[in-house]
């Protein structure tokens, strides 16, 4: 797509036009389109140059407002980007190191980033894959209050364990808790009645 520009002096005579009421006109002479824009108090903006196959496409809009909205949406898309922070473990990690890594992961999650826990087993460590899975489950349970697990990959042959976490509580869990609370409340009400 060409960069949009305000039509002042152009070398083409016809355009497809979207007027200020969002009505599409198939072919309009450029002079008539300029008059419509001037009458509406807006700008005639060309969004693509004419080619042999297609004629130009123009809109009658407030160019300054349109450009501001475009820049704002680009900034918004940049802000939405999430980082995935990787936290690596070895199967021989000590308990105090696990606590430190869990604190670090919680900070990332509270900041809004996703966290990927990664444990790579090398050589003879692969024989203790089940122990490594237990250790990773311990790590995951330490972060359950801040986030929820979104992905888990266990590859015994390669000796890899990957677990992804995102901020927030899983929706299913919230629904289960609501159901339990409503059951408890209904039991309390029925016990008071009897």
Secondary structure, 3 states (H helix, E strand, C coil): CCCCEECCCCCCCEEEEECCCCCEEEEEEHHHHHHHHHHHCCEEEEEECCCCCCCEEEEEECHHHHHHHHHHHHHHHHHHCCCEEEEEECCCCCHHHHHHHHHHHHHHHHHCCEEEEEEECCHHHHHHHHHHHHHHHHHHHHHCCCEEEEEEEEECCCCEEEEEEEECCCHHHHHHHHHHHHHHHHHHHHHHHC
